[in-house]
Amino acid sequence: MQEEEIINYTELADARIIEIFKLAAIELPDAARLFSHMLNAQHIWAQRISGKKSRYGVWDIHPKEDFESLSLENFKLIREALNNHPLAKRILYSNSRGEQYENRIDEILFHLFNHSTYHRGQVVTLLKKAGFTPPVTDYIMLKRDHLL
């Protein structure tokens, strides 16, 4: 699987969840908190790869009206980072507690996409509990439907 495929999948799956937030007439604070966290993490990792400082904290909460623009910005940053740096490049970065680590870009991307999938699953569970029918976000189903 190519990197662009997992990027496209994650972007599409996120966009499908964002659509539920846009249509929701009720507040979904727990789901919004987790989705904000996921968006923040994507932004933070993309900025780390590019050697830039993040504009968001790990647990900053965004209004649901901003989810779409934040997601679009994140995927632009992720693609720029991939285009400008080889996957084997090692990145030195500090976590939110100021501890320093070093990882290859491909390892960071694996974590970023796995983290997104994990929290999307949690958000879907919260949406179901609130009475929503979440959209399909399974990779293989989106692939079968020729959406990827």
N, C-alpha and C positions, 0 to 999 in steps of 0.2 A: 504494500500500500504506500502510495506516495504521500508526502507531507501535505500537499495541496488538497488531497482527498479528505484527510482528517480535519483540516481547517474548514473546508466547505461543509462537511458534515456537522461540525460543532456550531458553525455559524447558522446553518439551517435549523438545527434542533433548538438552538437558543431563540431564534426568530419565532419559531412556533410557540414557544412558551411566552415570549413577549406579547404575542397576539392575544393570549388569554388575559394577561394583565391589562392590555389596552381595552378589552371588551368588558372587563369586570366592573360591575356597578357597585361592588362592595370593596371595602379595604381588606387587604390580605397581608397584614403586617409581618407575620412570621415568614411567609413565602417571599415577600418583598425583601426582607432582611437577608435571607439566604441567597436570593438572586443577585442582590446588590453585592454581597460578598464574592460571589462567583465572578461578576463583572469586574470588581476591584482586583481580584487575583489575576485575571487575564491581563488587565492593564499593568499591574505591578510587574508581572513576569516579562511582558513585552518591553517595558521600559528597562528592566534589568538587562535584558539581552542587548539592548541598544546603548547601555551605559548611561541612561538618563534617570532622573528622580521621578518617582510616581507622584501624581497629583492627588491620589486617594490613599486613605488608610485601608487596612484589610477589612475592617468592619464598618466603614462609612455606609450610611444608608442613603440611597438615592430615591427620588420620587419615581414612581412607575412611568411617568410621562417621559423621563429621561432614558429609560432602559434601551430603547431602540438606537438613539444617537450614541450612547455609550458603547453599545455592542458594535455598531458600525465603525466607530473610532478604534476600538480594540482590535478588530480584525484587520483594519488598515495597518495598525502598528505591528501586528504579528506578521503580516505579509512583508512589510518593509524590513523587519528584523531578519526574516528568512532570506530575503533577497540580498541583504547587505552583509550577512555573516554565514560562514560555512557551518554545517551541523556539528562538525567535530570540534569547533572552537570552544575553548574552556572560558567560562565567565566567572569572575570573582564578584560576589555580591554579598550584601548584608540582609538578614531577615528583619522582621519587624521589631525584634528585640536587640538589634544591632550586632548579632553574631555573624561572623563571616564564614562563607562557604564558597566552594568552587564546584561547578558542574559543567558538563558539555551542553551545548544548546539542544541537541537531540534529547538528552535526559530531561532538560527543563520543559521542552515541548510535550514530552510524554506525560510528565506530571501535570502540566497545565490542562491538557485535554482530558486526562483521567479525572482530575479534580472537578472540571466542569461537568462531566458526566455524572459523577457522584452527587454533586449538589443539585443538578437538574432532576435527578431521581427523587431527592428529598423534596424539592419544590413540587413535583408532580404528586407526591403523596399528600402534601398539604392542600393542593388544589382539589384533589379527589375528596378529601375530608370536608372541604368547603362547598362541595356539591358540583364542581366543574368536571366536565369530561375532558381530560387533557388530550392534546393532539398526539399522534404517533411521532415518536422521536427515535425509534429503533433504526440503527444504521441499515440493516439488511432490508427492512421494509421500505425505507426511502430509496435504497438502491434498486429494489425490485420495481418500484413505481417510477424509475428513471428520473428521480429528483436530484440524484447525484451522478 
